[in-house]
Amino acid sequence: MRRIPRRPPKHGGKSGGASVLLILERLEDICNPGAHLRRLARKARAGRFSCEPMLRALVSRANTHGCQITN
């Protein structure tokens, strides 16, 4: 049986690093971080991934808790 090589995810560089950091920020809320990251990698391979919604959610969550996010 011939195995088809898997394409590496297009989820690298800055977006991959940001995704991992954002997952770590929400670790308490995510039941299975490995599965969550695999789902994000599938979205990246399909060209449907953006860190922007995760970043917006983090900022929104910080605002509701009275935190300030700085650059």
N, C-alpha and C positions, 0 to 999 in steps of 0.2 A: 504494500500500500504506500503510495507516494504522499509524503507530508507537504502541505503547502506552507511555506514560511510565513510567519506572522509579520505584518508590517509594524514597524515601531510606531507608537502613538505620536501624533502631532501635538503632544502635550508636553512640550519641553521648554527649556530656557526659563524665562521670567514667569510665564503663565503656570508652568508646572511647579515652580518653587512657591509662587503665590498660593496656588491651590493647596499645597501641603501645609503651608502656614495657616491658611484659613480653616482647613480641616482641624488642625491642632487647636485653634481658637474655639472651635465648637465641639471639641472632643466629648464633652459631657452630654451633648445633645445627639450625637451620631452613634447609633447602636453598633454599626459595623464599619469602621473607617476604611478597611481594605476594600470592601464592596463599594463603598461610596467613591473611592478613588478609581476603581475599575470602571464604574459607571461614567465618571467624568472623562476617563481615557477613551471610552467608546464614543462619547459625544465629540471628543476632540478628533478622533479618526474620521467621524462622519462630517466634520466641519461645523458642528453646532455648539462649540464650546466657547465661552467667554468668562473671564474672571469677574467681569463687571457686576453681574447680579450678586455674586458672593460678597464682593467688596461693599456694594450698596447695603446689603443685609447687615454686614458687620457695623457699618457706620450708623445705620438705623438703630441697631441693638445698643450701640454705645450711647447714642443720643437719649434713648429711653431710660438708661441707667445713669445718666448725668455724667458720662465720661467724655473726655475730649480726645479726639484722634488728631495727631500732628504729623506733619511730613518729616 
